[in-house]
């Protein structure tokens, strides 16, 4: 064997020795990458349950926000105008007017971002599911576009992954 041939087989020999020495996750990871065979669980039911929890949290936050907004509307000072004057609403706490409604809006914003991120991540999980096959998914904009109740300005963007939440299972 010449020196040139030895150099050519060295990487394969190194991988072979390392594979024999590897165990557990390392060995499985090497197998998955060298054989191009990915084995991953999708956790669809956990993802769906988590999305449902986030929806429930958003509903509760919305109810609480509506209650605070109603209380503010019944005030005789500038709080009665918060639903029309964003600047006053967003600066209410530093100006000594409580700031509960703005704090509530910020909680909703934070939770909504978490929800949108989770639905975007979960859309990949659900897109390969037989339960939520792509032929049975409808975007919210598609369902509401013909409705006179909703205008496009009231819909979440599709980047929020809302399309996975309105599903019809056909048999």
RODO-2510 file (C-alpha; in nm, 4 decimals, decimal comma):
residues 171
     n   res          X          Y          Z
     1     x     0,0000     0,0000     0,0000
     2     x     0,1407     0,3342    -0,0970
     3     x     0,1313     0,6433     0,1239
     4     x    -0,1283     0,8101    -0,1086
     5     x    -0,3740     0,5207    -0,0680
     6     x    -0,3306     0,5278     0,3093
     7     x    -0,4258     0,8971     0,3215
     8     x    -0,7360     0,8266     0,1112
     9     x    -0,8688     0,5584     0,3474
    10     x    -0,7743     0,7417     0,6683
    11     x    -1,0984     0,9485     0,6974
    12     x    -1,3140     0,6369     0,6490
    13     x    -1,1003     0,4459     0,9002
    14     x    -1,1323     0,7315     1,1535
    15     x    -1,5116     0,7406     1,1153
    16     x    -1,5294     0,3630     1,1513
    17     x    -1,3221     0,3647     1,4745
    18     x    -1,5178     0,6604     1,6145
    19     x    -1,8490     0,4875     1,5337
    20     x    -1,7396     0,1767     1,7198
    21     x    -1,6407     0,3855     2,0239
    22     x    -1,9569     0,6010     2,0188
    23     x    -2,2584     0,5039     2,2258
    24     x    -2,6048     0,6361     2,3010
    25     x    -2,7136     0,9659     2,1456
    26     x    -2,3740     1,0155     1,9824
    27     x    -2,3956     0,6830     1,8017
    28     x    -2,7574     0,7436     1,7003
    29     x    -2,6732     1,0928     1,5781
    30     x    -2,3849     0,9589     1,3703
    31     x    -2,6079     0,6900     1,2210
    32     x    -2,8758     0,9457     1,1339
    33     x    -2,6280     1,1785     0,9609
    34     x    -2,4122     0,9212     0,7816
    35     x    -2,7038     0,7083     0,6634
    36     x    -2,9343     1,0082     0,5951
    37     x    -3,2033     0,8526     0,8110
    38     x    -3,3697     1,1015     1,0446
    39     x    -3,5695     0,9739     1,3376
    40     x    -3,7579     1,2516     1,5171
    41     x    -4,0802     1,2498     1,7100
    42     x    -4,3116     1,5376     1,6180
    43     x    -4,5022     1,5845     1,9470
    44     x    -4,8182     1,6906     1,7614
    45     x    -5,0569     1,6316     2,0500
    46     x    -4,8320     1,8237     2,2905
    47     x    -4,8016     2,1120     2,0440
    48     x    -5,1785     2,1189     1,9905
    49     x    -5,2439     2,1124     2,3653
    50     x    -4,9966     2,3949     2,4221
    51     x    -5,1643     2,6044     2,1518
    52     x    -5,4994     2,5442     2,3191
    53     x    -5,3557     2,6588     2,6524
    54     x    -5,2183     2,9727     2,4880
    55     x    -5,5573     3,0392     2,3297
    56     x    -5,7255     3,0033     2,6684
    57     x    -5,4733     3,2437     2,8239
    58     x    -5,5369     3,4964     2,5464
    59     x    -5,9131     3,4683     2,5942
    60     x    -5,8754     3,5291     2,9690
    61     x    -5,6431     3,8246     2,9113
    62     x    -5,8926     3,9698     2,6636
    63     x    -6,1783     3,9370     2,9150
    64     x    -5,9691     4,1104     3,1814
    65     x    -5,8720     4,3835     2,9345
    66     x    -6,2350     4,4434     2,8399
    67     x    -6,3281     4,4795     3,2073
    68     x    -6,0530     4,7357     3,2693
    69     x    -6,1449     4,9208     2,9492
    70     x    -6,5096     4,9358     3,0578
    71     x    -6,4086     5,0767     3,3961
    72     x    -6,1952     5,3382     3,2208
    73     x    -6,4811     5,4319     2,9848
    74     x    -6,7007     5,5029     3,2899
    75     x    -6,4484     5,7520     3,4335
    76     x    -6,5019     6,1256     3,3988
    77     x    -6,1380     6,2096     3,3228
    78     x    -5,9312     6,1343     3,0115
    79     x    -5,9523     5,7575     3,0750
    80     x    -6,2952     5,7609     2,9138
    81     x    -6,1171     5,8340     2,5825
    82     x    -5,8470     5,5648     2,5976
    83     x    -6,0185     5,3585     2,3293
    84     x    -5,9597     5,6490     2,0883
    85     x    -5,6421     5,8131     2,2216
    86     x    -5,3489     5,5777     2,2137
    87     x    -5,0912     5,8279     2,3404
    88     x    -5,2892     5,9030     2,6568
    89     x    -5,3479     5,5312     2,7107
    90     x    -4,9825     5,4370     2,6648
    91     x    -4,8630     5,7168     2,8948
    92     x    -5,1303     5,6835     3,1628
    93     x    -4,9165     5,5159     3,4302
    94     x    -4,6297     5,7693     3,4364
    95     x    -4,8858     6,0484     3,4460
    96     x    -5,0522     5,9045     3,7571
    97     x    -5,3679     5,7618     3,5977
    98     x    -5,3149     5,3989     3,6932
    99     x    -5,2085     5,2448     3,3643
   100     x    -5,3990     4,9192     3,4186
   101     x    -5,5470     4,9150     3,0675
   102     x    -5,2088     4,9756     2,9044
   103     x    -5,0450     4,7097     3,1238
   104     x    -5,3197     4,4704     3,0195
   105     x    -5,2634     4,5532     2,6515
   106     x    -4,8906     4,4858     2,6915
   107     x    -4,9604     4,1469     2,8540
   108     x    -5,1833     4,0588     2,5594
   109     x    -4,9141     4,1710     2,3147
   110     x    -4,6539     3,9548     2,4828
   111     x    -4,8798     3,6497     2,4970
   112     x    -4,9906     3,7038     2,1374
   113     x    -4,6283     3,7093     2,0221
   114     x    -4,5658     3,3851     2,2082
   115     x    -4,8766     3,2376     2,0469
   116     x    -4,7741     3,3508     1,6972
   117     x    -4,4248     3,2085     1,7418
   118     x    -4,5668     2,8779     1,8646
   119     x    -4,8183     2,8530     1,5813
   120     x    -4,5448     2,9255     1,3287
   121     x    -4,3310     2,6486     1,4739
   122     x    -4,6255     2,4132     1,5050
   123     x    -4,7442     2,4717     1,1490
   124     x    -4,4555     2,2525     1,0345
   125     x    -4,5608     1,9756     1,2713
   126     x    -4,9226     1,9887     1,1628
   127     x    -4,8489     2,0239     0,7915
   128     x    -4,7260     1,6644     0,7772
   129     x    -5,0066     1,5294     0,9934
   130     x    -5,2841     1,3181     0,8458
   131     x    -5,5297     1,4858     1,0813
   132     x    -5,4411     1,8313     0,9511
   133     x    -5,3547     1,7577     0,5895
   134     x    -5,2975     2,0615     0,3731
   135     x    -5,6045     1,9880     0,1593
   136     x    -5,8229     2,0375     0,4666
   137     x    -5,6683     2,3591     0,5959
   138     x    -5,8237     2,6957     0,5293
   139     x    -5,6708     3,0272     0,6160
   140     x    -5,8698     3,2652     0,8301
   141     x    -5,8417     3,5251     0,5552
   142     x    -6,0047     3,2802     0,3109
   143     x    -6,2949     3,2093     0,5442
   144     x    -6,3560     3,5719     0,6356
   145     x    -6,2872     3,7338     0,2994
   146     x    -6,6438     3,6754     0,1820
   147     x    -6,7926     3,7766     0,5149
   148     x    -6,9220     4,1275     0,5718
   149     x    -6,8494     4,0937     0,9440
   150     x    -6,4729     4,1093     0,9102
   151     x    -6,2489     4,3352     0,7071
   152     x    -5,8957     4,2343     0,6168
   153     x    -5,7573     4,4900     0,8612
   154     x    -5,8995     4,2893     1,1528
   155     x    -5,7282     3,9634     1,0595
   156     x    -5,3954     3,8369     1,1902
   157     x    -5,1237     3,8060     0,9317
   158     x    -5,0661     3,4639     0,7856
   159     x    -4,7133     3,4669     0,9317
   160     x    -4,8836     3,4156     1,2658
   161     x    -4,9741     3,0621     1,1563
   162     x    -5,3468     3,1076     1,2167
   163     x    -5,4261     2,8903     0,9153
   164     x    -5,3588     2,5743     1,1149
   165     x    -5,6250     2,6539     1,3708
   166     x    -5,9254     2,6476     1,1405
   167     x    -5,9495     2,2950     1,0139
   168     x    -6,2166     2,0684     0,8761
   169     x    -6,1552     1,6974     0,8900
   170     x    -6,3118     1,5333     0,5869
   171     x    -6,3814     1,1610     0,5778
***
